[in-house]
């Protein structure tokens, strides 16, 4: 797309007027275009547009609807999609917006491909409430399973520690990972916690050193993990530190030490470092896959005189992320978790050492 057209399209997205141009034969992209999550919405728009540009046949129309990542925005966006007679929806990055939108969309017979909401309660209510929703976002246990798989593959036979910050995220993730590992006969030598927001963590750093471990999982907010990693590496040089997707959050005022690993789904890190962000930056990659599925589902529905819902439930889709098939619950994890290593500037794919 030429620059002036791209600028105009983004301006329309930001103003919300693009949704008024929705055609009855098109795809509705439900993403935040205002508020603190607007950047993620722009990433998703870029990914959806890339899918349209790659379509082998004439692609359907695409119209974006601002969900604002909140309940009211989700309900309003769904109503506008229904009024525009959109045929299929792709998007939703926040659970509140999706929960508010699904009753409206399902009543209007608009199937929805969820690219960002991981909560199982959405799929748990799918059959009972009659919601037409299919999820390609990772499930809620995917992060814990991926971390446990990483420890088993990379640290098996070596003593390791597990540290968390006492928050609901850190504690729950630590308990899930520990349970998965212990079920496989792998027990951490050190299990500890720390108080978040402290500027120094040398007490914890000394306990890690005294335990004798050379590998440790540290769960919590990115800033806290950075502090723990900084102080632990100061006391125990060469310690390998890994964490979860919280490390992909915005960098704070405490630099993350080089070499720290993030086990993540690749939403924000699956590219080679460059001066210009890639087309699949952030939510662009999964939005692209979701839109590719929507394009194919629309095509097959019309060619075979089937409902879009039937096509989504029964068929396998060829996408830029590989083959995708939804299970009986409507779930399909399409972006694998990988280990990424911080190089001082950004995360890059980490090959096994």
C-alpha positions in Angstrom: 0.0 0.0 0.0 1.3 3.4 -0.9 2.1 5.7 2.1 -0.7 8.2 1.7 -3.3 5.4 1.5 -1.8 3.7 4.5 -1.9 7.0 6.5 -5.5 7.6 5.5 -6.5 4.0 6.6 -4.8 4.4 10.0 -6.5 7.7 10.5 -9.9 6.2 9.7 -9.2 3.4 12.1 -8.2 5.8 14.9 -11.4 7.9 14.3 -13.7 4.9 14.2 -15.2 6.0 10.9 -13.7 3.0 9.0 -16.4 0.8 10.6 -19.1 2.7 8.7 -17.6 1.5 5.4 -18.2 -2.2 6.3 -19.8 -4.2 3.5 -22.1 -7.1 3.9 -19.7 -9.5 2.2 -16.7 -8.8 4.4 -14.6 -9.6 7.4 -14.9 -7.5 10.6 -11.7 -6.9 12.5 -12.5 -6.3 16.1 -9.5 -4.6 17.8 -8.8 -1.6 20.0 -8.0 1.5 17.9 -8.2 3.9 20.8 -6.9 3.8 24.4 -3.8 2.2 25.8 -4.0 -0.9 23.6 -4.3 1.0 20.3 -0.8 0.0 19.2 -1.8 -3.6 19.5 -4.9 -2.9 17.3 -2.6 -1.3 14.6 -0.5 -4.4 14.7 -3.5 -6.6 14.2 -4.7 -4.4 11.3 -1.4 -4.7 9.6 -1.5 -8.5 9.9 -5.1 -8.7 8.6 -4.2 -6.5 5.7 -1.2 -8.7 4.9 -3.5 -11.7 4.7 -5.8 -9.9 2.3 -2.8 -8.9 0.1 -1.6 -12.5 0.0 -5.0 -14.0 -1.0 -4.8 -15.9 -4.3 -8.3 -14.9 -5.4 -10.2 -11.6 -5.0 -10.3 -11.1 -1.2 -13.4 -10.1 0.8 -13.7 -6.6 2.2 -12.2 -5.8 5.6 -13.6 -3.3 8.1 -12.1 -2.5 11.5 -14.3 -1.9 14.6 -12.9 -0.3 17.8 -13.5 -2.5 20.8 -11.4 -0.2 23.1 -10.5 -3.4 25.0 -13.4 -2.9 27.4 -16.9 -4.3 27.9 -18.7 -1.2 26.5 -16.5 -1.0 23.5 -16.9 -4.7 22.8 -20.7 -4.4 22.9 -20.8 -1.3 20.7 -18.4 -2.8 18.2 -20.5 -6.0 18.0 -23.7 -4.0 17.4 -22.0 -2.0 14.6 -20.8 -5.3 13.0 -24.3 -6.7 13.1 -25.7 -3.5 11.5 -23.1 -3.8 8.8 -24.0 -7.4 8.2 -20.5 -8.6 8.5 -20.1 -12.3 7.7 -17.3 -13.2 10.1 -15.3 -11.4 12.8 -11.6 -11.7 13.6 -9.9 -10.2 16.6 -10.6 -9.4 20.2 -7.6 -8.9 22.4 -9.3 -8.5 25.8 -11.7 -10.8 27.6 -14.2 -8.1 28.7 -14.7 -6.9 25.1 -15.2 -10.4 23.8 -17.6 -11.5 26.5 -19.8 -8.5 25.8 -19.6 -8.9 22.0 -20.3 -12.6 21.7 -24.0 -12.6 22.6 -24.6 -9.9 20.0 -22.5 -11.5 17.3 -23.9 -15.0 17.9 -27.5 -13.7 17.7 -26.6 -12.0 14.4 -25.0 -15.3 13.2 -21.5 -13.8 12.9 -18.9 -16.4 13.7 -15.9 -15.0 15.6 -12.2 -16.1 15.5 -10.6 -15.0 18.8 -6.9 -14.1 18.4 -6.0 -12.7 21.8 -8.3 -13.9 24.6 -7.0 -17.0 26.3 -9.6 -17.6 29.1 -11.2 -21.0 29.0 -14.4 -19.6 30.4 -15.2 -18.3 26.9 -15.0 -21.8 25.4 -16.7 -23.3 28.5 -19.8 -21.2 27.8 -19.6 -21.8 24.0 -22.0 -24.7 23.7 -24.2 -23.7 26.7 -24.7 -20.1 25.5 -24.7 -20.9 21.8 -21.7 -18.6 21.2 -20.1 -18.9 17.7 -16.5 -18.5 18.7 -13.3 -20.3 17.7 -10.0 -19.6 19.5 -6.5 -19.5 17.9 -5.0 -17.6 20.9 -3.0 -19.9 23.2 -5.0 -21.5 26.0 -4.5 -20.4 29.7 -2.3 -23.4 30.5 -0.1 -23.0 27.4 2.5 -20.8 29.1 3.0 -23.2 32.1 3.2 -26.2 29.8 5.7 -24.5 27.6 7.9 -23.6 30.5 7.7 -27.1 32.0 8.6 -28.5 28.6 11.6 -26.1 28.4 12.9 -27.2 31.8 12.5 -30.9 30.9 14.3 -30.5 27.6 17.0 -28.0 28.6 17.6 -28.4 32.3 16.9 -32.1 33.0 19.5 -33.6 35.2 20.6 -30.2 36.5 19.4 -28.7 39.8 17.1 -25.8 39.3 15.2 -23.3 41.4 11.7 -21.7 41.1 11.0 -18.2 42.4 7.9 -16.1 42.3 6.7 -12.8 43.5 3.5 -13.7 45.4 1.2 -12.1 42.8 -1.7 -14.1 41.4 0.1 -14.3 38.1 3.5 -15.3 39.5 2.1 -17.7 42.2 -0.4 -19.4 39.9 2.2 -19.8 37.1 4.8 -21.2 39.5 2.3 -23.7 41.0 1.2 -24.9 37.6 4.8 -25.3 36.3 5.8 -27.0 39.6 2.9 -29.4 39.3 3.6 -30.3 35.7 7.3 -30.9 36.5 6.8 -33.0 39.6 4.3 -35.2 37.7 7.3 -36.0 35.5 9.6 -36.6 38.4 11.4 -33.2 38.2 11.6 -31.3 41.5 13.1 -27.9 42.1 16.0 -27.8 44.6 15.0 -24.3 45.6 11.4 -22.9 45.9 11.3 -19.3 47.1 9.5 -16.0 46.7 10.3 -12.3 46.9 8.5 -9.1 47.6 7.8 -7.2 44.4 8.7 -3.5 43.9 11.8 -3.8 46.1 14.8 -2.0 44.5 17.3 -4.7 45.6 17.0 -8.4 45.9 20.4 -9.4 47.3 18.8 -11.6 50.1 17.1 -13.7 47.5 20.3 -13.6 45.3 22.3 -15.1 48.2 19.7 -17.8 48.9 19.9 -18.8 45.2 23.7 -18.9 45.4 23.6 -21.0 48.7 21.2 -23.5 47.1 23.8 -24.4 44.5 21.5 -24.2 41.5 22.8 -22.9 38.2 19.3 -22.5 36.6 16.4 -20.7 38.0 12.8 -19.8 36.9 11.8 -16.3 38.1 8.2 -15.3 37.8 6.8 -11.8 38.2 6.6 -8.4 36.5 9.4 -7.6 34.0 10.9 -4.9 36.3 11.0 -7.2 39.3 12.5 -10.1 37.2 15.1 -7.6 35.9 16.1 -6.7 39.5 16.2 -10.3 40.7 18.3 -11.2 37.6 20.7 -8.3 38.1 21.4 -9.1 41.7 21.4 -12.9 41.3 23.9 -12.7 38.4 26.1 -10.3 40.5 26.3 -13.0 43.3 26.3 -16.0 40.9 27.9 -15.2 37.5 26.8 -17.6 34.8 23.4 -18.3 36.4 20.8 -19.1 33.7 17.6 -17.3 34.4 14.3 -17.9 32.5 10.8 -16.5 32.9 7.5 -16.3 31.1 5.7 -13.9 28.8 5.7 -11.1 31.4 9.2 -10.3 30.1 7.6 -9.1 26.8 5.9 -6.3 28.7 7.2 -2.7 28.1 10.7 -2.2 29.4 11.0 -0.2 32.6 13.8 1.8 34.2 15.7 -1.3 35.2 17.5 -2.9 32.3 17.1 -6.6 31.8 20.5 -8.3 31.9 21.7 -9.9 28.7 21.1 -13.6 28.4 17.8 -13.8 30.4 15.4 -16.2 28.7 11.7 -15.7 28.0 9.5 -18.6 27.2 6.9 -17.0 25.0 4.4 -17.6 22.2 6.2 -15.4 19.8 3.6 -12.6 19.5 6.2 -9.9 20.0 9.5 -11.6 19.4 9.3 -14.0 16.4 11.5 -12.0 14.0 15.2 -11.1 13.2 16.2 -7.8 14.7 16.1 -5.0 12.2 15.8 -1.2 12.0 12.2 -1.5 10.7 9.5 -3.5 12.5 8.3 -6.5 10.5 4.9 -6.9 9.0 4.1 -9.6 11.6 5.0 -7.5 14.6 3.2 -8.2 17.8 -0.4 -9.2 17.2 0.1 -8.9 13.4 1.2 -12.5 13.1 -1.8 -14.1 14.8 -4.2 -11.6 13.2 -2.8 -12.6 9.8 -3.4 -16.3 10.6 -6.9 -15.5 11.8 -7.8 -13.5 8.7 -6.4 -16.3 6.5 -8.7 -18.7 8.1 -11.6 -16.3 7.7 -10.9 -15.8 4.0 -10.8 -19.5 3.4 -13.9 -20.2 5.5 -15.8 -17.6 3.5 -14.7 -19.0 0.2 -15.5 -22.5 1.1 -18.9 -21.6 2.6 -20.0 -19.9 -0.6 -18.5 -22.5 -3.0 -19.9 -25.5 -1.1 -23.2 -23.9 0.2 -22.3 -24.5 3.8 -22.4 -22.3 6.8 -19.2 -20.6 7.9 -19.6 -22.2 11.3 -19.7 -25.7 9.7 -16.5 -25.0 7.7 -14.7 -23.7 10.8 -15.6 -26.7 12.9 -15.0 -29.4 10.3 -12.1 -28.3 8.0 -8.3 -27.9 8.2 -6.9 -24.6 7.1 -3.6 -23.9 5.4 -2.1 -20.7 6.9 1.2 -18.9 7.1 1.5 -20.4 10.6 1.0 -24.0 9.4 -2.1 -26.2 9.3 -4.9 -25.2 11.7 -7.8 -27.4 12.7 -10.1 -26.6 15.6 -10.9 -29.3 18.2 -14.4 -30.0 19.6 -14.1 -27.1 22.0 -13.3 -24.6 19.3 -9.7 -24.3 20.2 -6.6 -24.4 18.1 -3.2 -23.3 19.4 -1.4 -22.1 16.3 1.7 -20.2 17.5 4.1 -22.4 19.4 6.0 -21.2 22.5 9.7 -20.9 22.1 12.7 -19.8 24.1 13.9 -16.2 23.4 17.1 -14.7 24.8 17.5 -11.0 25.6 20.5 -9.6 23.7 20.5 -6.2 25.4 18.2 -4.7 22.9 15.4 -7.2 22.2 14.6 -10.9 22.4 15.9 -13.2 19.7 15.2 -16.9 19.1 17.5 -19.0 21.3 18.9 -22.1 19.8 19.5 -25.0 22.2 23.0 -24.7 23.8 
